[in-house]
Amino acid sequence: MERLVGSPRPASSASKIQRRETPRERIPNPREEPKTSSRAVSPVQSLAATDLGSELELITSALEPTMEAVNVDIEDGEGWDTDLEDVKNLIEKAKPKKHENYPKRKILTEEEKARLVYIRACIKFSITPSSLFLRGLKKGHVNLQNQGLGPLGTQAVALSLVIDRTVTDVVIAGNSIGQTGIRYLTDMLLVNDNINHIDVSDNNLQSHGAQALSNMLLHNDSILSLKASGNQFNRNDALLFAQAIQFDRFSLRVLDLSHNNLETEGGQHLGPAIAANDTIEILDISWNHLAYDGIKAVAEGLKENTSIKTLNVSWNGIGDEGAVCLVQAATINETLEVLQMDANRIGPIGLANLLKQTASNKALLELKMSKNPITTLGPESALHVINAHPEMGLQLLEIQDSWLTSEACRLVYEIQELKPKFKVVHGGFTNAHDLIKASIKKREENCMNDPFLFLINYVNDNRLRWMDLFNRLDTDKNFSISFEEFRNGMKANSIPISDKDVGILMERLDEDHDGTIDFGELLEGQKKYLKRFEKVMGVTPTLSTSTPSTRQNSRPSSRQQSRPSSRQKSRPSSRQQSRPTSRTDRSAALASQQKSKSDMESYTRTIQSAPGLSVIS
């Protein structure tokens, strides 16, 4: 009987018995994952005994390219007793020939590798993968705030970010990662130099976390922003951060150490470090119980600092004397632009003295003093000082829980005549008349600064129709304007509208919420704005050649002034008035003509007295 091609060679009974007694060894598959023991291992023990590098090697071993298993009929002289000692030799024999077309393995990108490592790590640690993290890998911004990661979830995230090269921002605040989780994050940051912003706030890191973060800052010069508030750092931990701040390779621009327990000694440690640092631009050390002695050391360091632009020392109980120390240091510094001192027991007299110290300071732009016991006398005294020193550079005074009296409102209006950008953020008014007046003024300012008014001026300056403007913005000629076309059109045509205002206009004009603006929506938006402007201002704006920043500085439309509507105003509307018949009295007709002439003259004077705007009848 002939043996079929491809059928196995018949074996003798002895060989069959031999095979039963010594079963054939199973060929190991390189792609098959090793079976784990059924014995449960405590997560704490595995974390204590596992290192980030060894875990990454185990998980990424599955990413190495291996050949697909190919069934090959191997015949030799000894029947089934094939030499299987070397698995590599078997793989070499199983490789396909050059002329055989087998499917090639897909080459994984860095993002796909990071996703695969994260999923395999979640399977290994028996945790649920986070869809927020997987979406963040695509966007380049990972925000896992308050997701309950814990140490194991943080370890899986760190393993993935070791490979990833696209993520720049990582937020893991409020996840209780503890001392073990911060170790995995800092080890990852020692390898990954693409991440610029890291937020580990409210994670109970304590002293071990402070040591890990400060050590990471000494070796990683790509981190630009670190937020580590609410981690129970103490006075000794402040010394660790002070040493890192003074390091030559220190590159942080934003440092947030708020809501900790640095206390007075912590402020004394940070003072000399602030003096030596030249990179930090935003420093937040609020809620740290620094008191007067601690803030005095910070103020001494601020005198020599040349980089800090925003400083927040709120909720530290510094008092009037500590506030004056800070303001004096800011005057010497000439770099600080924003100073926030909320809830620091500063009274009305302290506020006035503080502003007197800033009389010659042109660099300080914003002063935030909310939640201080300044009463209603504080704003009045502060505004008197600001009004007496117009050379002061202050543009914003924030006192959110304080009310303004009528005298304070009068001072605000006087200051704004000299400094139009000056604003006071307050809690309300003591007089209802002031409230109504302020609300009307705010509505007028919002209406005059509306970005749509810039479009109206552009149409007038270039003597365009709204269809012409639409065609200029519709670059792809699909009869609709997308956000990109709108934004690029504003820049190409030199229309002074920011990207933020472009987004506001898009949201307002896009009535059907399809992401684009058609010509009908543009015209409808124009009608709504003109109706709103007429309701607020009392007049309808015509096309003007001026910038709609202020009503007083606007230039009137020359065409409207020189040529009033002759058909409706210069001539009587009735033929009986201009050409009286025999039945009409000639004297009455002459009186009517004189009245029409006087009405026209008063109308012309009204037009000329409203600069920048003309009335459409």
C-alpha positions as CSV (number, residue, x, y, z in Angstrom):
1,M,0.0,0.0,0.0
2,E,1.5,3.3,-1.1
3,R,1.9,6.0,1.5
4,L,0.2,9.3,0.8
5,V,2.3,12.4,0.3
6,G,2.4,14.4,3.5
7,S,1.2,11.5,5.8
8,P,3.4,10.6,8.7
9,R,5.7,7.6,8.5
10,P,4.3,4.5,10.1
11,A,6.0,3.4,13.3
12,S,6.6,0.0,14.7
13,S,4.8,-1.2,17.8
14,A,7.9,-1.0,19.8
15,S,8.3,2.7,19.0
16,K,4.6,3.2,19.8
17,I,5.1,1.6,23.2
18,Q,8.3,3.7,23.7
19,R,6.3,6.9,22.8
20,R,3.6,6.0,25.3
21,E,6.2,5.4,28.1
22,T,8.2,8.5,27.2
23,P,5.8,11.1,25.9
24,R,7.2,13.6,23.4
25,E,8.4,16.8,24.9
26,R,6.3,19.9,24.1
27,I,7.9,22.4,21.8
28,P,8.1,25.7,23.6
29,N,6.5,28.6,21.8
30,P,8.5,31.8,22.1
31,R,5.4,33.9,21.8
32,E,3.5,32.1,24.5
33,E,3.4,33.8,27.9
34,P,4.8,31.8,30.7
35,K,2.2,30.3,33.1
36,T,2.1,32.0,36.4
37,S,1.8,30.1,39.6
38,S,-1.7,29.8,41.1
39,R,-0.3,30.9,44.4
40,A,-1.5,34.5,45.2
41,V,1.2,37.1,45.8
42,S,0.6,40.1,47.9
43,P,0.7,43.4,46.0
44,V,2.7,45.0,48.8
45,Q,5.3,42.2,48.6
46,S,5.5,42.5,44.8
47,L,5.9,46.3,44.9
48,A,8.6,46.0,47.5
49,A,10.5,43.4,45.6
50,T,10.0,44.7,42.0
51,D,12.0,47.4,40.3
52,L,10.8,49.6,37.5
53,G,13.5,48.5,35.1
54,S,13.0,44.7,35.7
55,E,9.2,45.1,35.3
56,L,9.7,47.0,32.1
57,E,12.0,44.2,30.7
58,L,9.4,41.5,31.5
59,I,6.5,43.5,29.9
60,T,8.4,44.8,26.8
61,S,9.9,41.3,26.0
62,A,6.6,40.6,24.3
63,L,7.3,43.5,21.9
64,E,10.4,41.9,20.4
65,P,9.7,40.5,16.8
66,T,9.4,36.8,16.7
67,M,8.5,34.4,13.9
68,E,5.1,32.8,13.5
69,A,5.0,29.1,14.3
70,V,5.1,27.0,11.1
71,N,4.1,23.3,11.0
72,V,6.9,21.5,9.2
73,D,7.2,17.7,8.7
74,I,10.7,16.8,9.9
75,E,11.9,13.4,8.9
76,D,15.1,11.8,10.2
77,G,16.5,8.4,10.6
78,E,15.4,8.1,14.2
79,G,11.7,8.6,13.6
80,W,10.2,10.9,16.4
81,D,13.4,11.3,18.4
82,T,14.2,14.8,17.1
83,D,16.8,16.9,18.8
84,L,14.9,19.8,20.5
85,E,17.6,21.1,22.9
86,D,18.1,24.4,21.2
87,V,14.9,26.4,20.5
88,K,16.7,28.8,18.3
89,N,17.7,26.1,15.9
90,L,14.1,25.0,15.6
91,I,13.1,28.6,14.7
92,E,15.8,28.8,12.1
93,K,14.5,25.6,10.5
94,A,11.0,26.9,10.6
95,K,11.8,30.2,8.8
96,P,10.0,30.5,5.5
97,K,11.8,30.4,2.2
98,K,12.5,33.6,0.3
99,H,10.0,32.6,-2.4
100,E,7.2,31.9,0.1
101,N,5.0,34.9,0.8
102,Y,4.1,34.9,4.5
103,P,2.5,38.0,6.1
104,K,5.0,40.3,7.7
105,R,4.7,41.5,11.3
106,K,3.5,45.0,11.7
107,I,6.1,47.4,13.1
108,L,4.6,49.2,16.2
109,T,5.0,52.9,16.7
110,E,6.1,54.4,19.9
111,E,2.6,55.3,20.9
112,E,1.3,51.8,20.1
113,K,4.2,50.3,22.2
114,A,3.3,52.6,25.1
115,R,-0.4,51.6,24.9
116,L,0.5,47.9,24.7
117,V,2.9,48.1,27.7
118,Y,0.2,49.9,29.7
119,I,-2.5,47.3,28.9
120,R,-0.1,44.4,29.7
121,A,0.9,46.1,32.9
122,C,-2.7,46.5,34.0
123,I,-3.3,42.8,33.2
124,K,-0.3,41.8,35.2
125,F,-1.3,43.9,38.2
126,S,-5.0,43.0,37.9
127,I,-6.2,46.6,37.6
128,T,-8.7,48.2,35.2
129,P,-7.0,50.2,32.4
130,S,-7.9,53.9,32.3
131,S,-9.5,55.2,29.1
132,L,-8.4,58.7,30.1
133,F,-4.8,57.6,30.0
134,L,-5.2,55.9,26.6
135,R,-6.8,59.1,25.1
136,G,-4.1,61.2,26.7
137,L,-1.4,59.3,25.0
138,K,-2.9,60.3,21.6
139,K,-3.3,64.0,22.6
140,G,0.0,64.3,24.4
141,H,-1.6,65.6,27.6
142,V,-2.4,63.0,30.3
143,N,-4.9,64.2,33.0
144,L,-5.6,61.6,35.6
145,Q,-6.7,63.9,38.4
146,N,-8.8,62.2,41.1
147,Q,-9.0,58.8,39.3
148,G,-8.0,56.6,42.3
149,L,-4.9,55.2,40.7
150,G,-3.0,54.2,43.8
151,P,0.5,52.8,43.7
152,L,-0.3,50.0,41.2
153,G,-2.0,52.3,38.8
154,T,0.8,54.7,39.0
155,Q,3.3,51.9,38.3
156,A,1.5,51.0,35.1
157,V,1.4,54.6,34.0
158,A,5.1,55.0,34.7
159,L,6.0,51.9,32.7
160,S,4.1,53.2,29.7
161,L,5.6,56.7,29.9
162,V,9.1,55.2,29.9
163,I,8.6,54.3,26.3
164,D,6.3,57.1,25.2
165,R,7.9,60.2,23.5
166,T,4.8,62.3,22.8
167,V,3.3,63.2,26.2
168,T,4.5,66.6,27.6
169,D,2.0,67.2,30.4
170,V,1.1,64.7,33.2
171,V,-1.4,65.4,35.9
172,I,-1.7,62.7,38.6
173,A,-3.1,64.9,41.4
174,G,-5.4,63.5,44.1
175,N,-4.7,59.8,43.5
176,S,-3.1,58.8,46.8
177,I,0.0,57.3,45.1
178,G,2.0,57.6,48.3
179,Q,5.7,57.1,48.7
180,T,5.8,54.0,46.5
181,G,4.0,55.6,43.6
182,I,6.2,58.7,43.6
183,R,9.2,56.5,43.4
184,Y,8.0,55.0,40.1
185,L,7.1,58.4,38.7
186,T,10.5,60.0,39.6
187,D,12.4,56.9,38.2
188,M,10.4,57.4,34.9
189,L,11.2,61.1,34.8
190,L,14.9,60.3,35.1
191,V,14.6,58.4,31.8
192,N,11.9,60.4,30.0
193,D,13.1,64.0,29.1
194,N,10.0,64.9,27.0
195,I,7.7,65.7,29.9
196,N,7.7,69.4,30.8
197,H,4.8,69.7,33.3
198,I,4.1,67.4,36.2
199,D,1.3,67.7,38.8
200,V,1.5,65.4,41.9
201,S,-0.6,67.5,44.3
202,D,-2.7,66.0,47.1
203,N,-1.0,62.6,47.1
204,N,0.3,62.4,50.7
205,L,4.0,62.1,49.5
206,Q,5.4,63.4,52.8
207,S,9.2,63.5,53.3
208,H,10.0,60.5,51.1
209,G,8.3,62.1,48.2
210,A,10.1,65.4,48.8
211,Q,13.4,63.6,48.7
212,A,12.5,61.8,45.5
213,L,11.2,65.0,43.8
214,S,14.2,67.1,44.8
215,N,16.6,64.4,43.5
216,M,14.8,64.2,40.2
217,L,15.0,68.0,39.8
218,L,18.8,67.7,40.2
219,H,19.1,65.3,37.2
220,N,16.2,66.3,34.9
221,D,16.5,69.8,33.4
222,S,13.5,69.4,31.1
223,I,10.8,69.9,33.8
224,L,9.4,73.4,33.5
225,S,6.5,73.2,35.9
226,L,6.1,71.2,39.2
227,K,3.0,71.3,41.3
228,A,3.3,69.5,44.6
229,S,0.8,71.2,46.9
230,G,-1.0,69.4,49.7
231,N,1.6,66.7,50.3
232,Q,2.4,67.3,54.0
233,F,5.9,68.6,53.4
234,N,7.6,69.9,56.6
235,R,10.3,72.4,57.5
236,N,13.1,69.8,56.7
237,D,11.6,69.1,53.3
238,A,11.9,72.8,52.5
239,L,15.6,72.5,52.8
240,L,15.7,69.7,50.1
241,F,13.7,71.9,47.7
242,A,16.0,74.9,48.6
243,Q,19.1,72.9,47.6
244,A,17.5,71.9,44.3
245,I,16.4,75.5,43.5
246,Q,20.0,76.7,43.9
247,F,21.4,74.0,41.6
248,D,22.9,75.3,38.4
249,R,20.9,73.0,36.1
250,F,17.6,73.8,37.8
251,S,15.2,74.7,35.0
252,L,11.8,75.1,36.7
253,R,9.6,78.0,35.6
254,V,6.6,77.2,37.9
255,L,6.9,75.8,41.4
256,D,3.8,75.2,43.6
257,L,4.5,74.2,47.2
258,S,1.2,75.5,48.7
259,H,-0.9,73.8,51.3
260,N,2.0,72.2,53.2
261,N,3.6,72.7,56.6
262,L,6.9,74.5,55.8
263,E,6.4,76.9,58.7
264,T,8.8,79.7,59.6
265,E,12.0,77.6,59.3
266,G,10.9,76.5,55.8
267,G,10.6,80.2,54.8
268,Q,14.0,80.8,56.1
269,H,15.4,78.0,54.1
270,L,13.7,79.2,50.9
271,G,14.8,82.8,51.2
272,P,18.5,82.4,50.2
273,A,17.5,79.9,47.5
274,I,15.1,82.5,46.0
275,A,17.9,85.0,45.9
276,A,20.2,82.6,44.1
277,N,17.6,81.3,41.6
278,D,17.1,83.0,38.2
279,T,14.6,80.6,36.4
280,I,11.4,80.5,38.5
281,E,8.8,82.9,37.2
282,I,5.7,81.7,39.2
283,L,6.1,80.7,42.9
284,D,3.2,79.7,45.1
285,I,4.0,79.2,48.8
286,S,0.6,79.9,50.2
287,W,-1.0,78.0,53.2
288,N,2.4,77.2,54.8
289,H,2.3,79.1,58.2
290,L,5.3,81.1,57.3
291,A,4.4,84.0,59.7
292,Y,6.3,87.3,59.8
293,D,9.8,85.8,60.3
294,G,9.4,83.4,57.4
295,I,8.0,85.9,55.0
296,K,10.8,88.4,56.0
297,A,13.4,85.9,54.8
298,V,11.5,85.4,51.6
299,A,11.4,89.2,51.1
300,E,15.1,89.4,51.5
301,G,15.6,86.8,48.9
302,L,13.1,88.6,46.6
303,K,15.3,91.7,46.6
304,E,18.1,89.9,44.8
305,N,15.9,87.7,42.6
306,T,15.5,88.8,38.9
307,S,13.0,86.2,37.5
308,I,9.9,85.9,39.7
309,K,6.9,87.6,38.1
310,T,4.1,86.1,40.2
311,L,4.3,85.4,43.9
312,N,1.5,84.0,46.1
313,V,1.9,84.2,49.9
314,S,-1.8,84.0,50.9
315,W,-2.9,82.4,54.2
316,N,0.4,82.8,56.0
317,G,-0.6,85.2,58.7
318,I,2.1,87.8,57.8
319,G,0.2,90.9,59.1
320,D,0.8,94.5,58.1
321,E,4.5,94.4,58.7
322,G,5.1,91.4,56.6
323,A,3.1,92.8,53.8
324,V,5.1,96.0,53.8
325,C,8.3,94.0,53.8
326,L,7.2,92.2,50.6
327,V,6.1,95.4,48.9
328,Q,9.4,97.1,49.7
329,A,11.3,94.1,48.3
330,A,9.1,94.2,45.1
331,T,10.0,97.9,44.6
332,I,13.7,97.0,44.7
333,N,13.1,93.9,42.6
334,E,11.5,95.7,39.7
335,T,10.5,92.3,38.2
336,L,7.5,91.2,40.2
337,E,4.2,91.9,38.4
338,V,1.6,90.0,40.4
339,L,1.5,89.9,44.2
340,Q,-1.2,87.9,46.0
341,M,-1.6,88.3,49.8
342,D,-5.1,87.0,50.6
343,A,-6.1,86.3,54.2
344,N,-3.0,87.7,55.9
345,R,-4.6,89.8,58.6
346,I,-3.9,93.1,56.8
347,G,-6.0,96.0,58.0
348,P,-7.1,99.3,56.4
349,I,-4.1,101.2,57.7
350,G,-1.8,98.5,56.5
351,L,-3.3,98.5,53.1
352,A,-2.8,102.3,52.7
353,N,0.8,102.1,54.0
354,L,1.4,99.2,51.6
355,L,0.2,101.2,48.6
356,K,2.4,104.2,49.6
357,Q,5.4,101.9,49.3
358,T,4.4,101.0,45.8
359,A,4.0,104.7,44.6
360,S,7.2,104.6,42.7
361,N,6.9,100.9,41.5
362,K,6.0,100.8,37.8
363,A,6.5,97.0,37.5
364,L,3.8,95.8,39.9
365,L,0.6,95.5,37.9
366,E,-1.7,93.4,40.1
367,L,-2.3,93.4,43.8
368,K,-4.7,90.9,45.3
369,M,-5.8,91.5,48.9
370,S,-9.0,89.6,49.3
371,K,-10.2,88.2,52.7
372,N,-8.4,90.7,54.7
373,P,-10.1,92.8,57.5
374,I,-9.8,96.1,55.6
375,T,-13.6,97.0,56.1
376,T,-15.1,99.8,53.9
377,L,-12.3,102.3,54.9
378,G,-9.6,100.2,53.3
379,P,-10.7,100.7,49.7
380,E,-11.2,104.4,50.2
381,S,-7.8,105.0,51.7
382,A,-6.2,102.8,49.0
383,L,-7.9,104.6,46.1
384,H,-6.9,108.0,47.6
385,V,-3.3,106.9,47.5
386,I,-3.6,105.5,43.9
387,N,-5.3,108.7,42.8
388,A,-2.6,110.9,44.3
389,H,0.2,108.9,42.5
390,P,-0.8,108.6,38.8
391,E,2.7,107.4,38.0
392,M,2.0,104.1,39.9
393,G,2.0,101.1,37.5
394,L,-0.8,99.3,39.4
395,Q,-3.7,98.3,37.0
396,L,-5.7,95.8,39.2
397,L,-6.7,96.0,42.8
398,E,-8.5,92.9,44.0
399,I,-10.5,93.1,47.2
400,Q,-13.3,90.6,46.5
401,D,-15.0,90.6,49.9
402,S,-15.0,94.4,50.4
403,W,-17.7,96.9,49.4
404,L,-17.2,100.2,47.7
405,T,-18.8,103.4,49.1
406,S,-19.9,106.3,46.9
407,E,-16.6,108.1,47.6
408,A,-14.7,105.0,46.5
409,C,-16.7,104.8,43.3
410,R,-16.0,108.5,42.6
411,L,-12.3,107.8,43.1
412,V,-12.4,104.8,40.7
413,Y,-13.9,106.9,37.9
414,E,-11.3,109.7,38.4
415,I,-8.5,107.2,38.2
416,Q,-9.9,105.5,35.1
417,E,-9.9,108.9,33.4
418,L,-6.2,109.0,33.7
419,K,-5.6,105.2,33.5
420,P,-8.4,103.6,31.4
421,K,-7.1,100.0,32.1
422,F,-7.3,100.4,35.9
423,K,-9.9,98.0,37.5
424,V,-11.1,97.2,41.0
425,V,-12.4,93.8,41.7
426,H,-14.7,94.2,44.8
427,G,-17.6,92.5,46.5
428,G,-20.3,95.1,45.8
429,F,-21.6,98.6,46.5
430,T,-23.0,100.2,49.6
431,N,-25.3,102.5,47.5
432,A,-27.9,101.2,45.0
433,H,-27.3,104.2,42.7
434,D,-23.7,103.2,42.3
435,L,-24.6,99.7,41.5
436,I,-27.0,100.8,38.7
437,K,-24.4,103.2,37.3
438,A,-21.6,100.6,37.4
439,S,-23.8,98.0,35.7
440,I,-24.8,100.4,32.9
441,K,-21.1,101.3,32.4
442,K,-20.1,97.7,32.3
443,R,-22.7,96.9,29.6
444,E,-21.5,99.8,27.5
445,E,-17.9,98.7,27.8
446,N,-18.8,95.1,26.8
447,C,-20.8,96.4,23.9
448,M,-18.0,98.7,22.7
449,N,-15.3,96.0,23.1
450,D,-17.3,93.3,21.4
451,P,-15.2,91.6,18.7
452,F,-18.0,91.8,16.2
453,L,-17.6,95.6,16.1
454,F,-14.1,95.1,14.7
455,L,-15.7,93.2,11.8
456,I,-18.1,96.2,11.2
457,N,-15.2,98.6,11.2
458,Y,-13.2,96.4,8.8
459,V,-16.1,96.2,6.3
460,N,-16.4,100.0,6.4
461,D,-12.7,100.8,6.2
462,N,-12.3,98.7,3.0
463,R,-15.8,99.7,1.6
464,L,-16.9,96.0,1.4
465,R,-20.1,94.3,1.4
466,W,-20.7,91.5,3.9
467,M,-20.7,89.0,0.9
468,D,-17.2,90.3,0.1
469,L,-16.0,89.7,3.7
470,F,-17.5,86.2,3.6
471,N,-15.7,85.4,0.3
472,R,-12.4,86.6,1.7
473,L,-12.7,84.3,4.7
474,D,-14.0,81.3,2.8
475,T,-10.7,80.2,1.3
476,D,-11.7,76.7,0.2
477,K,-14.9,78.1,-1.5
478,N,-17.3,75.6,0.1
479,F,-19.8,78.3,1.1
480,S,-18.9,77.9,4.8
481,I,-16.3,79.3,7.2
482,S,-14.5,76.9,9.5
483,F,-12.7,77.9,12.7
484,E,-9.3,77.6,11.0
485,E,-10.5,79.7,8.1
486,F,-11.9,82.3,10.4
487,R,-8.7,82.5,12.5
488,N,-6.4,82.6,9.5
489,G,-8.6,85.2,7.8
490,M,-8.4,87.5,10.8
491,K,-4.6,87.3,10.7
492,A,-4.3,87.6,6.9
493,N,-6.5,90.7,6.8
494,S,-5.0,92.3,9.9
495,I,-8.2,92.3,11.8
496,P,-7.3,92.8,15.5
497,I,-9.2,89.9,16.9
498,S,-7.5,87.3,19.1
499,D,-7.9,83.6,18.9
500,K,-10.0,83.7,22.0
501,D,-12.4,86.2,20.5
502,V,-12.5,84.1,17.3
503,G,-13.8,81.2,19.4
504,I,-16.4,83.5,21.0
505,L,-17.6,84.7,17.6
506,M,-17.7,81.2,16.2
507,E,-19.8,79.9,19.1
508,R,-22.1,82.9,18.8
509,L,-22.6,82.8,15.0
510,D,-22.8,79.1,14.6
511,E,-26.5,78.7,15.3
512,D,-26.9,75.1,13.9
513,H,-23.7,73.9,15.8
514,D,-22.1,72.3,12.8
515,G,-18.7,73.8,13.4
516,T,-18.9,76.2,10.4
517,I,-20.6,79.6,9.6
518,D,-22.6,80.1,6.5
519,F,-23.5,83.5,5.0
520,G,-27.0,83.5,6.5
521,E,-25.6,83.0,10.0
522,L,-23.1,85.8,9.5
523,L,-25.9,88.2,8.5
524,E,-28.1,87.0,11.3
525,G,-25.3,87.7,13.8
526,Q,-24.9,91.2,12.4
527,K,-28.6,91.9,12.9
528,K,-28.5,90.6,16.5
529,Y,-25.5,92.7,17.4
530,L,-26.8,95.9,15.9
531,K,-30.1,95.4,17.8
532,R,-28.2,94.8,21.1
533,F,-26.0,97.8,20.5
534,E,-29.0,100.1,19.8
535,K,-30.7,98.8,23.0
536,V,-27.6,99.4,25.2
537,M,-26.1,102.6,23.7
538,G,-29.3,104.2,22.4
539,V,-27.9,104.6,18.9
540,T,-27.1,102.3,16.0
541,P,-23.5,102.2,14.9
542,T,-22.6,103.0,11.4
543,L,-19.4,101.8,9.7
544,S,-16.6,103.7,11.4
545,T,-12.9,104.0,10.6
546,S,-11.8,104.0,14.2
547,T,-11.0,101.3,16.7
548,P,-14.0,100.6,19.0
549,S,-12.0,100.9,22.2
550,T,-13.6,104.1,23.5
551,R,-16.5,106.2,22.4
552,Q,-14.7,109.5,23.0
553,N,-11.7,108.7,20.8
554,S,-13.7,107.6,17.8
555,R,-13.7,109.7,14.7
556,P,-17.0,110.6,13.2
557,S,-17.9,109.5,9.7
558,S,-17.2,112.4,7.4
559,R,-19.6,111.2,4.7
560,Q,-22.5,111.2,7.1
561,Q,-21.7,114.6,8.5
562,S,-21.1,116.4,5.2
563,R,-24.1,115.0,3.3
564,P,-27.2,114.5,5.3
565,S,-30.1,112.7,3.8
566,S,-31.3,115.4,1.4
567,R,-34.4,113.6,0.1
568,Q,-36.0,113.2,3.5
569,K,-34.7,116.1,5.5
570,S,-33.8,119.0,3.2
571,R,-37.0,119.0,1.2
572,P,-40.5,118.9,2.6
573,S,-42.2,115.6,2.2
574,S,-45.5,117.1,1.0
575,R,-45.9,118.9,-2.4
576,Q,-48.6,121.1,-0.8
577,Q,-46.0,122.5,1.6
578,S,-43.4,123.4,-1.2
579,R,-46.0,124.5,-3.8
580,P,-49.1,126.0,-2.1
581,T,-52.2,126.1,-4.2
582,S,-54.8,128.8,-4.2
583,R,-56.6,127.1,-1.4
584,T,-53.6,127.2,1.0
585,D,-52.4,130.1,2.9
586,R,-49.0,131.3,1.5
587,S,-47.8,132.5,5.0
588,A,-48.5,129.0,6.5
589,A,-46.4,127.4,3.7
590,L,-43.5,129.7,4.4
591,A,-43.6,129.0,8.1
592,S,-43.6,125.3,7.4
593,Q,-40.5,125.7,5.2
594,Q,-38.7,127.6,7.9
595,K,-39.6,124.9,10.5
596,S,-38.2,122.2,8.2
597,K,-35.0,124.2,7.7
598,S,-34.5,124.6,11.5
599,D,-35.2,120.9,12.1
600,M,-32.5,120.1,9.6
601,E,-30.0,122.4,11.3
602,S,-30.6,120.8,14.7
603,Y,-30.3,117.3,13.2
604,T,-26.9,118.3,11.7
605,R,-25.7,119.6,15.1
606,T,-26.8,116.3,16.7
607,I,-24.7,114.3,14.2
608,Q,-21.6,116.4,14.8
609,S,-21.9,116.2,18.6
610,A,-21.7,112.3,18.5
611,P,-18.0,111.5,17.5
612,G,-17.4,108.1,16.1
613,L,-21.1,107.2,15.7
614,S,-23.9,108.5,13.6
615,V,-27.6,107.9,14.0
616,I,-29.5,105.9,11.4
617,S,-33.1,107.0,11.1
